[in-house]
Amino acid sequence: MSNCKPMIESEPPRSFCWAHTRKAHPSCHALISLPPAAPSSLIWTAPSSIPTPLWKLWRIFAKRHNLDADDILSFSHGRPSITTIAHFLPDLSADEHQHLSDERTAEEIRITSGIVAIPGAVAFFQQLDQLGVPYAVVTSATADLARTRIVAAGLPIPDVLVTPETITQGKPNPEGYLTAASQLGVAPSQTVVFEDADAGITAGIAAGAQVVVVGSAAQHDDRMQAHPHIPDFRGVTVDALGDGTFTVATP
């Protein structure tokens, strides 16, 4: 990553594009990812954190089915619950997978204590909203669960929310990001994806989007080193310029 500060330049309200210089770029939109489970500093990859009890749900699940909890936690990050359940319990029927997934989702919706926005996320979204910058949330959580967590974290509900109910294949498949780009009315290459989960990062790359890695996800993966990394959204600023364009810069 260059020593210069990464910049995003484009024309509001249509675009949001990651760049390393002040050179003009095609119009882009921000796709903010929000997986159902993440490290302690995130919900997702996205702008909130999940409390410890949610991690314990997978450990309870693992014990109940004689599975390795660490394997489940590693695999589940950024993926829909039903994908994780089907992966580790392949002998069950599709109906049984769905039933277990529905039970887990209901339990997760009840747990909102401890869910907070990732540092800097509230101010970042406020800046986007004030400037009218379009964005989407692409999440592996169900629509009800995603809205519950977004509200609990004090963040705005996006106009475009892509969940497993609206696509057929979840992350690491790029369908979610391709769907979001389509709903925003732009080509995937005109989007920037903020992600912290390996599955979501892979999906963003496969979609042809510009990917910014948030947190420590994939930091040891050589394949990801070409992408910008930010620890969180603190210090990420959005500024309108006098010529009708805006910039987004990181510290």
Secondary structure, 3 states (H helix, E strand, C coil): CCCCCCEEEECCCCCCCEECCCCCCCCCEEEEECCCCCCCCCECCCCEECCHHHHHHHHHHHHHCCCCHHHHHHHHCCCCHHHHHHHHCCCCCHHHHHHHHHHHHHHHHHCCCCCEECCCHHHHHHHHHHHCCCEEEECCCCHHHHHHHHHHCCCCCCCEEECHHHCCCCCCCCHHHHHHHHHHCCCHHHEEEEECCHHHHHHHHHHCCEEEEECCCCCCCHHHCCCCEECCCCCCEEEECCCCCEEEECC
